[in-house]
Amino acid sequence: MSSSLLRGALAGVALACIGNIVHADDAATVESRQATMKQQSKDMAAVKAYLDDKADLASAQTAGADLVIQVAKIPDIFPKGTGMDALPGKSYARPVIWTEADKFTGLAKTAADKAVALDAALKGGDKAAIAAAFGDMGKNGCGGCHEPFREKKPS
């Protein structure tokens, strides 16, 4: 084998390895993102349990404070290359997240504001205010992003 052919083959192998490393990093990013989203779901479930008289206010307050932290991560946990087009079957983030990045970032900010409002209601302890803020968070916070930017997982 000639040296130029060998160098070309080695370069091809190196590029393939780099591609696999990048893909592995993207898959790890998606797994981390999904863990963050699952934590948000658990936080919302803890607040719902309080509203349904199945948990105490202190547990809901802890969850509300954590929800503020988790929701604030949203813009940073969606780097380019981690959508369903790049990682089919692993990611359900629609490519529109990156083509309409300003809209996505705006809706993520709205969700963060709704989480802060829910946390404030929880700290206040008024169950009616908590219920209203919870509904707003679900519909206009979580739902505001999920409707346009998340593909439903196949059943």
N, C-alpha and C positions, 0 to 999 in steps of 0.2 A: 504494500500500500504506500502510495507517495505521501510525503510529509504534508503537502497542502490538503490532500484528501483526508488524512488523519486529523489535521487541525479542524477542518470543516465538520467532521463527524463529532469530534470532541465539543465543538461549539454548539452543535445541535443538541447533544446530550446535556450540556450545561444549561441551555435555554429551556429544555424540557424540565429539568430539575427546578429551575427558578420558577417556572410556571406552576409546578406542583406545590412549591412552597407558598407562593402567592395565593393559590386556590385554597390551600390548607388554612392560611391566615384568614381569608375571607370566610371560610366555613366556621372557623372559631369565632369570628366577629358575629356571625349570624347566631351561633349558639349562645353567646353572651347576651346579644340583643333579646333573644327569646327568653332568656332567664330574667332579664329586666322586666319584660312585658308580663311574664308569669308572676313576678313579685307584685307588680301593679295590680294584677287581677286578685291576688291574695289580699292585698291591702283593701281593695274595694269590697271584697267578700267579708272582711272583718268589720267594715263600717256597716254593711248590709246586715250582718248578724246582730249588731247593736240595734239597728232600726227595727229588726224583727223580734226584739226582746230575747235574743239567744246568746248575747254577750254583754259584757259591761262597757260602760263609757270609756274607762281607762284603756281597754284593749283597742277600741275604735280610735281613740286619740293617738295611740302609738302608731297605728296603721296609717292614720291621716298624716302624721308627721313624716313617716317613711314615704308615703305616696308623693309628697312634695319633692323629696330627694330623687325618687325614681323617675318621675315625669320630667324633671329638669334635664335628665340625661338624653332625652329623645333626639334632639338635633345631632348630637355627636355620635350616636350609635347606628347611624345610617350612612356610612361612607359609600361612595360610588363603588360599583363592582360587587355589591352584596345583595342585589335584587334577584327576583325570580328568573329574570332572563339569564343571569350569570350562574345561578345556583338553583336550577329547577328541582322541585321536590324538597328543598331544604329551606329556601327563603320564599316568603309570600309577599314580600315588599314589591309593589308594582314599580316599573321603571319611571312612571310619572313623578315619583318622589324627586328624581334628579332633573327631570325636564321642567318641572314646575316647583323648583326648590324654594322660591320666595313664598309660594302658597303653603308648601309643607312647613316651612319654618314659622310662618304666621300661625298656622293651626297648632303647631307644637307649643308656641307661646301662649295661645288661648288655653290649651290643655293645662299648661303650667299655672296660669292664672286661676283656672277653675280648681286645681288641686290646692292652691293657696287659700282660696275662698272656702273650700270644704274643710281644710285644716282649721281655719279661723272659726267656722261654725262649730266644729268639734270642740275646740277650746272654750267656746262660749257655753256649750252644754245644752242649748235649746234644741230639743229633738225635732221640732217642726223646721227650724232653720237648717239643721243637719240634713233632714230629708230633702229639703229643697236644693241645697248645695250638692247633695249626692246625685240627685236626678240630673242637675245641670252638668255635673262632671261626666256622668255616663253618656248623656246625649250629646253635649256640645264639646266636651273634652275628649274622652276616648272615641266616641262615635264620630266626632268631627274629622279625625284623622283616618280612622279605620274604613269609613265608607269610601273615600276616594283613593286611598293609598294602600290598602291591604287587600290582597286576593284571599278569598275564603279558602280554607283547606278543604280538600276533597273528603267527603264523608266515608 
